[in-house]
Amino acid sequence: MSASATIRGAMADGADGERIDRLAALAGSHAPESPMLIAEVEGHPVAAIGIFDGHAISDPYRSTPALRLRLWLLRLELRLTVAVHGI
C-alpha cells in the first residue's frame, strides 16, 4: 500500500455504519462495536477496531500488518489514558 492511512474515531451509524458493514463482510467477520477507530486510505476504510471490545477487521487486500498494529496500539493508548486519567 503506497498511500498513507488516516486514522479517526467514529460511531457505527449512518454512512460510517454502512461502510464498516461492507468492510466486515469483506473481512468475513462482524463489525466492531461502536465507538471504533477506522483506518482509511484515499477515503475508504481498510481496517477498524472497536475501542471497548477490541474486535478488529481489515480489508485483506488493502491493509497491512503495520497499519493493523498502529490501530491496536492507538486503541491501547486510548484505553490506558482513560484508565489512568479517568477522562
LOPAFI-738766 format. One record per residue: z, x negated, y negated of N, C-alpha, C in turn. Coordinates in nm, 4 decimals. Layout:
BEGIN
{{Z,X,Y},{Z,X,Y},{Z,X,Y}}
...
# end
This chain:
BEGIN
{{0.0000,-0.0854,0.1159},{0.0000,0.0000,0.0000},{0.0000,-0.0902,-0.1224}}
{{-0.1029,-0.0791,-0.2043},{-0.1127,-0.1679,-0.3190},{-0.0508,-0.1086,-0.4458}}
{{-0.0501,0.0226,-0.4586},{0.0072,0.0857,-0.5770},{0.1588,0.0817,-0.5703}}
{{0.2224,0.0737,-0.6873},{0.3683,0.0726,-0.6886},{0.4214,0.2147,-0.6775}}
{{0.5383,0.2259,-0.6203},{0.6000,0.3563,-0.5986},{0.6982,0.3877,-0.7098}}
{{0.7084,0.5156,-0.7407},{0.8070,0.5668,-0.8338},{0.9087,0.6449,-0.7523}}
{{1.0368,0.6246,-0.7793},{1.1408,0.6984,-0.7081},{1.2132,0.7858,-0.8094}}
{{1.2323,0.9124,-0.7726},{1.3022,1.0049,-0.8614},{1.3865,1.1002,-0.7789}}
{{1.4860,1.1567,-0.8437},{1.5677,1.2588,-0.7814},{1.4995,1.3934,-0.7951}}
{{1.5203,1.4820,-0.6976},{1.4573,1.6134,-0.7032},{1.5379,1.7138,-0.6228}}
{{1.5158,1.8396,-0.6561},{1.5682,1.9505,-0.5785},{1.4515,2.0050,-0.4963}}
{{1.4794,2.0521,-0.3773},{1.3730,2.1006,-0.2893},{1.3412,2.2461,-0.3194}}
{{1.2842,2.2686,-0.4357},{1.2423,2.4043,-0.4699},{1.1114,2.3978,-0.5468}}
{{1.0477,2.5100,-0.5656},{0.9230,2.5154,-0.6407},{0.8179,2.4223,-0.5840}}
{{0.7451,2.3567,-0.6729},{0.6369,2.2674,-0.6324},{0.6888,2.1510,-0.5490}}
{{0.8054,2.0971,-0.5856},{0.8614,1.9866,-0.5061},{0.8886,2.0315,-0.3638}}
{{0.9414,2.1506,-0.3472},{0.9711,2.2013,-0.2136},{0.8468,2.2107,-0.1273}}
{{0.7381,2.2596,-0.1836},{0.6124,2.2704,-0.1096},{0.5593,2.1323,-0.0724}}
{{0.5670,2.0399,-0.1655},{0.5177,1.9034,-0.1384},{0.6020,1.8336,-0.0316}}
{{0.7330,1.8551,-0.0362},{0.8212,1.7939,0.0637},{0.7996,1.8588,0.2005}}
{{0.7768,1.9897,0.2032},{0.7480,2.0563,0.3305},{0.6206,2.0002,0.3938}}
{{0.5185,1.9738,0.3121},{0.3946,1.9140,0.3653},{0.4206,1.7728,0.4167}}
{{0.5021,1.6965,0.3429},{0.5366,1.5610,0.3869},{0.6132,1.5661,0.5183}}
{{0.7064,1.6595,0.5316},{0.7836,1.6735,0.6550},{0.6926,1.7074,0.7722}}
{{0.5964,1.7962,0.7501},{0.5020,1.8312,0.8571},{0.4209,1.7093,0.8988}}
{{0.3792,1.6296,0.8017},{0.3043,1.5081,0.8309},{0.3900,1.4092,0.9095}}
{{0.5184,1.4053,0.8765},{0.6115,1.3146,0.9441},{0.6563,1.3693,1.0797}}
{{0.6262,1.4968,1.1065},{0.6672,1.5581,1.2331},{0.8162,1.5863,1.2372}}
{{0.8732,1.6231,1.1235},{1.0170,1.6452,1.1140},{1.0436,1.7601,1.0176}}
{{1.1719,1.7811,0.9866},{1.2091,1.8810,0.8869},{1.2410,1.8105,0.7553}}
{{1.2372,1.8866,0.6485},{1.2642,1.8309,0.5158},{1.4120,1.7959,0.5025}}
{{1.4431,1.6910,0.4263},{1.5833,1.6594,0.3979},{1.6464,1.7717,0.3163}}
{{1.7776,1.7810,0.3242},{1.8478,1.8788,0.2412},{1.8444,1.8330,0.0955}}
{{1.8421,1.9294,0.0077},{1.8413,1.9030,-0.1352},{1.9849,1.8794,-0.1832}}
{{2.0078,1.7932,-0.2802},{1.9152,1.7129,-0.3563},{1.8679,1.5920,-0.2759}}
{{1.7582,1.5349,-0.3209},{1.6993,1.4225,-0.2482},{1.6371,1.3236,-0.3444}}
{{1.6062,1.2079,-0.2900},{1.5290,1.1078,-0.3616},{1.3885,1.1115,-0.3035}}
{{1.2887,1.1078,-0.3906},{1.1492,1.1123,-0.3479},{1.0787,0.9876,-0.3986}}
{{1.0066,0.9209,-0.3095},{0.9218,0.8087,-0.3488},{0.7791,0.8617,-0.3584}}
{{0.7158,0.8359,-0.4718},{0.5795,0.8835,-0.4946},{0.4876,0.7662,-0.5251}}
{{0.3667,0.7766,-0.4750},{0.2615,0.6814,-0.5071},{0.1460,0.7620,-0.5644}}
{{0.1069,0.7277,-0.6854},{-0.0004,0.7984,-0.7551},{0.0259,0.9490,-0.7602}}
{{0.1535,0.9865,-0.7799},{0.1911,1.1262,-0.7939},{0.2069,1.2036,-0.6641}}
{{0.1896,1.1378,-0.5498},{0.2019,1.2046,-0.4199},{0.3248,1.1531,-0.3457}}
{{0.4083,1.2435,-0.2921},{0.5263,1.1972,-0.2191},{0.4870,1.1259,-0.0899}}
{{0.5463,1.0096,-0.0683},{0.5197,0.9339,0.0548},{0.6458,0.9144,0.1375}}
{{0.7621,0.9399,0.0779},{0.8883,0.9291,0.1505},{0.9955,1.0044,0.0741}}
{{1.0943,1.0543,0.1468},{1.2062,1.1250,0.0839},{1.3297,1.1085,0.1706}}
{{1.4461,1.1126,0.1062},{1.5729,1.1042,0.1787},{1.6731,1.1981,0.1112}}
{{1.7458,1.2725,0.1915},{1.8497,1.3595,0.1386},{1.9683,1.2770,0.0928}}
{{2.0176,1.3030,-0.0262},{2.1291,1.2250,-0.0789},{2.2554,1.2492,0.0033}}
{{2.2795,1.3737,0.0437},{2.4006,1.4036,0.1189},{2.3820,1.3939,0.2695}}
{{2.2703,1.4450,0.3219},{2.2543,1.4458,0.4675},{2.1948,1.3166,0.5224}}
{{2.1299,1.2354,0.4388},{2.0751,1.1081,0.4837},{1.9492,1.1194,0.5678}}
{{1.9004,1.2426,0.5873},{1.7789,1.2607,0.6664},{1.6597,1.2108,0.5858}}
{{1.5775,1.1287,0.6471},{1.4632,1.0698,0.5781},{1.3334,1.1073,0.6474}}
{{1.2295,1.1236,0.5668},{1.0952,1.1483,0.6178},{0.9994,1.0580,0.5423}}
{{0.8866,1.0270,0.6044},{0.7886,0.9440,0.5356},{0.6497,0.9682,0.5928}}
{{0.5530,0.9442,0.5079},{0.4127,0.9509,0.5474},{0.3848,0.8269,0.6325}}
{{0.3463,0.8452,0.7588},{0.3266,0.7285,0.8446},{0.2103,0.6398,0.8015}}
{{0.1242,0.6899,0.7142},{0.0067,0.6131,0.6724},{0.0213,0.5497,0.5347}}
{{0.1098,0.6044,0.4508},{0.1177,0.5567,0.3124},{0.2509,0.4934,0.2747}}
{{0.3545,0.5092,0.3555},{0.4836,0.4468,0.3221},{0.4941,0.3116,0.3918}}
{{0.5911,0.2343,0.3463},{0.6137,0.1016,0.4057},{0.7612,0.0891,0.4418}}
{{0.7940,-0.0027,0.5327},{0.9358,-0.0255,0.5628},{1.0152,-0.0651,0.4381}}
{{0.9555,-0.1426,0.3493},{1.0255,-0.1842,0.2273},{1.0556,-0.0645,0.1377}}
{{0.9633,0.0286,0.1288},{0.9853,0.1478,0.0473},{1.0942,0.2352,0.1081}}
{{1.0926,0.2515,0.2384},{1.1967,0.3315,0.3045},{1.3335,0.2653,0.2885}}
{{1.3395,0.1325,0.2961},{1.4653,0.0608,0.2744},{1.5126,0.0779,0.1304}}
{{1.4206,0.0736,0.0365},{1.4555,0.0935,-0.1044},{1.5181,0.2315,-0.1268}}
{{1.4609,0.3351,-0.0653},{1.5190,0.4693,-0.0746},{1.6586,0.4729,-0.0136}}
{{1.6742,0.4134,0.1043},{1.8026,0.4145,0.1740},{1.9092,0.3428,0.0900}}
{{1.8735,0.2282,0.0327},{1.9703,0.1532,-0.0487},{2.0064,0.2278,-0.1766}}
{{1.9105,0.2928,-0.2393},{1.9400,0.3705,-0.3595},{2.0310,0.4873,-0.3263}}
{{2.0067,0.5529,-0.2131},{2.0954,0.6612,-0.1687},{2.2374,0.6081,-0.1493}}
{{2.2498,0.4935,-0.0839},{2.3811,0.4333,-0.0610},{2.4494,0.4010,-0.1935}}
{{2.3753,0.3464,-0.2884},{2.4315,0.3155,-0.4202},{2.4824,0.4424,-0.4893}}
{{2.4051,0.5493,-0.4836},{2.4488,0.6753,-0.5439},{2.5751,0.7284,-0.4784}}
{{2.5781,0.7247,-0.3456},{2.6961,0.7744,-0.2739},{2.8201,0.6921,-0.3056}}
{{2.8065,0.5603,-0.3139},{2.9184,0.4733,-0.3460},{2.9675,0.4960,-0.4895}}
{{2.8735,0.5145,-0.5819},{2.9106,0.5396,-0.7207},{2.9946,0.6671,-0.7311}}
{{2.9516,0.7703,-0.6633},{3.0263,0.8963,-0.6648},{3.1627,0.8781,-0.6002}}
{{3.1691,0.8067,-0.4884},{3.2949,0.7871,-0.4180},{3.3949,0.7061,-0.5011}}
{{3.3459,0.6039,-0.5692},{3.4361,0.5163,-0.6451},{3.4726,0.5758,-0.7806}}
{{3.3745,0.6291,-0.8490},{3.3967,0.6762,-0.9856},{3.4147,0.8270,-0.9975}}
{{3.3896,0.8981,-0.8910},{3.4072,1.0421,-0.8937},{3.3168,1.1151,-0.9905}}
{{3.1996,1.0628,-1.0095},{3.1044,1.1225,-1.1045},{3.0486,1.2512,-1.0470}}
# end
